[in-house]
Amino acid sequence: MRIFKFWMKYSRELSINGIKQLSTTYGGSNISEDEAIKDAILKLNNAQKRINGELGRNRDYEADIREEIIETINQDNIITRNRYGALVLNSKKLMFIDIDEYSSSVSDLIFRRSYSQKQLMLRKIEKTAQKKDYHQLGFRIYETAKGYRVLVTNKDFDPRSYESKRMMRDFNADHLYRWLCRKQNCYRARLTPKPHRINLKRIKVIFPNRTAVQQQELTNWLHDYELKSQRSSSCHLVKEIGQVRTNEAIEYHDRLSGVKWEYNLA
């Protein structure tokens, strides 16, 4: 996953069908700004090579996560602040599955009158987690404002692997979330509320190159955001299935998400 301490913008001309066109990108590094510029130059050089047909389209291109690092749990798990101000856990190997929509089946016709859509979603998640293919795994199932978040606790996964793609499909993960996991080469889980769900006006978090005025605006907004977030949870733990384990990243997720608080989901 491309999350860095230093980000630098760099521009150069690219030749497209003989026409020079100015292109700009960001490069990233955890070492220095100079190394970040080198990364940006490499990205633009590769872009020119793809235009020239010297490189394939490279579907495995890894997209940047250009967000401010708030805390580093370890090299595989990093906390960032996203564009609308919420904290996000980014993980290279800890699989989170985001499920916001329910895919109905014929058998649901029998239970539809007795169960809510969320209850039907949970029944399907439980059934999938107990399949023979997954019986050796340990799952934590969390309820979110729109659906559920499933966490696999006792096995590491590669976000671009066939196994990861299959599990995402089997659990009916949100399609945009599946795509982002592949493009960003990591799993992401929002830890703090969405601003509009706690009646707070959204802010566009500028990063990098935030001005002093923008920093003060963010500081003021964060004061209100953190105050209003105190009585909200991003998810609630509702069930564990299989050989459940925990680690530092899972404990961090649970603590900041307020999984045991009896607060509104936001």
Disulfide bonds with the S-S distance in Angstrom:
none
